[in-house]
Amino acid sequence: MNITKREIIDLDGCPRFYWLSRFQKQLAGDKLDQMTMWMVAGMRIGEAARKEFSSGRMATGGPITLERLNDIPEVLFEANFEWEGFTTRADVLTKTPEGLVITEVKGSKSSEDGVKPEHILDVAFQLYVIRKLGLKVARIELMLLNANYQLGGTEPLFVRTDVTNIAEEFIPEIERRIPEAGKLLSQDFAPDLEHHSACKPCPFHRHCWKDAVSSDVMYVPRKQSKAIKELHDNGIVNIRQLDESSLKPKSADIKVSRAEKSPNGLYINPDIVKKIPTGLLAFVDFESAQMPLPRFVGDGVWSEVPFQWSMHILDTDTGELEHFEFVDVSGADPRPGFVKSLSERLDSLGKDWKVFHYSPYEIASLTRLIKRGVPGAEQLRELFTGHAIDLMKVVEENIYHLDFWGSYSIKSVYPALIKSNPYDGLDIADGASAALAYQEATEEQTTPAKRAEIEASLKEYCQLDTLAMVDIYRFLWAEAEKLSD
Ligand code: SF4
């Protein structure tokens, strides 16, 4: 049986996930696509790392063996090893008189997240397999993105850390995991289903929990997985099995319980009317890209680059709705234009207005722009926060629909309340795809026609987000009106 280093690392998680990932990957559906962003980032980091080894060559032919060692270049990229069904690949393999040096490239920052246990498991597994082949390993190192790097500065992009000793210490753990992995992978059925901390975001969620109903305690927003497991283990699966008097007032459990009892699956706080402002209302959404490798002088690794905003302005007195936007995919730093254009637009609203955003992301992003020293960012944040209302918080505190399935994301809330999905069929339908599209548009080799096409798709997507906020606001307002009648 073939066992990869990824599988040895994944053994920490849900055994069912482990088994499904190997034998029924197709059941993960589209969700695995969301990993594309990380895969693209990983590829870019790998390419940048290889540039640091000028004599390196990509591996060709089969796995490296003792017999083949003399025939391979001094520095080899993506070197494969295989021993009795265990397969692994070293990002960079360097032959030295003392033995092989294995360099594993990771996209983590050198100081913030630093060396993670899974990194060590990864290299320990490589060490285990390579040694079994009778090859001598002189050193194992991790090559991480340098947290102190700034484009145009003097610090190197990568830092290397010798982890040979710590990898050695993990060998017994690898030896313990191998039979466990083999046992799991040799069974011809998936392990039993039980609630697991990773269930909600899991790509196999739809498959595993296809029979679950939306009033399952698992879908109570922000409920701890330990509490869910305890309830499931005690046979309490549906929120209706819990006595409402035992639930904390204002808790999400109460909202879900009341939604479950309501004929249309909707709970609304009777006081919501007090929370809904009227007048001149702006609805704003930002799109940003996390750049593992900085594009602009002064940026560090994993810099955030907001490149687009969309704003709908609703005058509730007249019912008039206008749209404004900014997007810069020219390849120049979009942040100064982003801040300037948004400041001007908000300034033009006069004194009496409110701005809705969805989640704390926009304000956090403005704070990061200040830290980055973008001119005008501080004044913009002051202006923005002085008028800001988090629409997600309004939803979270005042409303629950069983069709939210435990999530307050706009992509869950909108279809549940408005009964349609505006994102269906879009080329860009979520923030991760928007960030990827931005990166593609701003690459040198991208043609003007392709860039224009991406820009149009980005505009279409981002304006839908703010339009969706307007629709949610209107829904809340209509419900508040009904309650006050
Ligand atoms: S949904 Fe839960 S039980 Fe199913 S594979 Fe994912 S983590 Fe495991």
Residues whose N, C-alpha, C, O or C-beta is under 5 A from the ligand:
A	BS01	SF4	C14 R16 F17 E194 H196 A198 C199 C202 F204 H205 C208
